[in-house]
Amino acid sequence: MIVESTPSYLAENEPLYEKFDRAEAEIVQRFAPVEMPIHHHFISSPNMKMYIREIFIPKGTILTSRIHKVPSPFSILEGEVLVGDSHGITHIKAPFHGVNEPGVKRLVETLKDTVWVAFYATDKTDLAEIANDIIFERENDLLTDEEKLRWVDLTKGVLLQ
């Protein structure tokens, strides 16, 4: 359920992805890494093949998402988050269902422990291949090589903030 939606600094004149670069750099420099366990599920039947990624994000975590290449549904099964994107800041409480649109990137702050699930139609089971198909890789030049290593790695079972 969307509780409220308000305008945000994301609507200023600076290009959107550069705002996210600045946010990521500040997060990496100011906060300790956070473990966010990921459960990977694969469904395969004659009529459907799907990859489902379930992420547990602890209360108080601030993170950015990757940039999506393809539309895909997602659900917030439990928790409460503030989500900043090109539309502003939205306060969302579980249960909630939405769609990741191509090009979307989000800044997320968890107000309560949160379970976020994303669904992707694919016949692949290799996580690196799936990530290549669904995620647009964009380098953040404001991060050092060491800081980049602390950032999100979709091919492992843990996301690092």
C-alpha positions in Angstrom: 0.0 0.0 0.0 1.4 3.4 -0.9 1.0 5.7 2.1 2.2 9.0 0.5 4.2 10.3 -2.4 6.1 13.6 -2.3 8.3 15.5 -4.7 12.1 14.9 -4.2 15.5 16.3 -4.9 15.5 13.8 -7.8 13.4 16.2 -9.8 16.2 18.9 -9.9 18.2 19.6 -13.1 21.1 17.3 -12.4 21.0 14.1 -14.5 19.2 11.4 -12.4 22.0 8.7 -12.6 24.6 11.3 -11.4 22.4 11.9 -8.3 22.4 8.2 -7.6 26.2 8.1 -8.1 26.6 10.8 -5.4 24.2 8.9 -3.1 26.1 5.6 -3.5 29.4 7.3 -2.8 28.0 8.9 0.4 26.5 5.6 1.5 29.7 3.7 1.0 31.8 6.3 2.8 29.4 6.8 5.8 28.0 3.4 6.5 29.3 -0.1 7.4 28.5 -3.0 5.0 25.1 -4.7 5.6 24.4 -8.3 4.9 21.2 -8.8 2.9 20.6 -12.5 2.3 19.3 -13.5 -1.1 17.3 -16.6 -1.9 17.3 -17.6 -5.5 14.4 -19.6 -6.8 13.9 -21.1 -10.3 10.6 -22.3 -11.7 10.6 -24.5 -14.8 7.5 -26.0 -16.4 6.5 -26.7 -20.0 4.7 -23.4 -20.1 6.8 -21.1 -17.9 10.4 -20.5 -16.8 11.2 -18.0 -14.2 13.9 -16.7 -11.9 12.7 -15.3 -8.5 15.1 -13.3 -6.3 14.0 -12.8 -2.7 16.1 -10.3 -0.7 15.9 -9.6 3.1 16.9 -6.0 3.8 17.3 -5.1 7.5 15.7 -2.1 9.1 17.7 1.1 8.7 19.5 0.0 5.5 20.1 2.6 2.8 20.9 1.3 -0.7 20.5 1.9 -4.4 19.1 -0.6 -6.8 20.7 -1.6 -10.1 19.3 -0.2 -13.4 16.8 -2.6 -14.9 16.9 -3.5 -18.6 13.6 -5.2 -18.8 10.2 -4.8 -17.2 9.5 -7.2 -14.4 7.1 -7.5 -11.5 8.2 -7.1 -7.9 6.5 -7.5 -4.5 7.3 -6.2 -1.0 6.1 -9.1 1.1 6.8 -7.5 4.5 8.3 -4.3 5.8 8.1 -0.6 5.1 10.4 1.5 2.9 11.0 4.9 1.5 11.8 4.7 -2.2 13.2 7.6 -4.2 13.2 7.4 -8.0 12.4 9.7 -11.0 8.9 10.1 -9.6 9.9 11.4 -6.2 9.9 9.8 -2.8 7.2 7.2 -2.1 6.4 5.7 1.4 5.4 2.0 0.9 4.1 -0.5 3.4 3.8 -4.2 2.7 2.1 -5.9 1.1 2.8 -4.1 -2.2 3.1 -5.1 -5.8 4.7 -3.1 -8.6 6.7 -3.2 -11.9 10.3 -2.5 -12.5 10.3 -0.4 -15.7 13.4 -0.4 -18.0 15.8 2.3 -16.9 14.5 2.5 -13.3 17.0 2.9 -10.5 15.9 3.5 -6.9 17.3 4.9 -3.6 15.8 2.8 -0.8 15.7 3.3 3.0 14.1 0.5 5.0 12.0 1.7 7.9 11.3 -1.9 9.0 12.9 -5.3 8.2 11.8 -5.8 4.5 11.4 -8.8 2.2 11.6 -7.6 -1.5 10.9 -10.2 -4.2 11.6 -9.7 -8.0 10.3 -12.0 -10.8 12.1 -12.4 -14.1 11.0 -14.6 -17.1 14.1 -16.5 -18.2 15.1 -20.0 -19.0 18.6 -19.4 -17.6 19.8 -20.6 -14.2 23.3 -19.0 -14.2 23.1 -15.9 -12.0 25.8 -14.0 -14.0 24.0 -14.7 -17.3 20.7 -13.6 -15.8 22.2 -10.4 -14.4 23.6 -9.6 -17.8 20.2 -10.0 -19.4 18.2 -8.0 -16.8 20.7 -5.4 -15.3 22.4 -2.5 -17.1 25.9 -2.1 -15.8 26.9 1.5 -15.2 30.1 2.4 -13.5 30.0 4.9 -10.6 33.2 7.0 -11.2 32.8 8.6 -7.7 33.7 5.2 -6.1 37.3 3.9 -5.7 38.0 0.4 -6.9 38.0 -0.8 -3.3 34.6 0.9 -2.7 33.2 -0.7 -5.8 34.1 -4.1 -4.4 31.9 -3.3 -1.4 28.9 -2.4 -3.5 26.2 -4.8 -5.0 27.3 -8.1 -6.5 24.3 -10.0 -7.9 26.2 -13.2 -8.5 26.8 -13.8 -4.7 24.3 -14.6 -2.0 24.8 -11.4 -0.2 24.4 -7.7 -1.2 26.8 -5.3 0.4 25.8 -1.7 1.1 
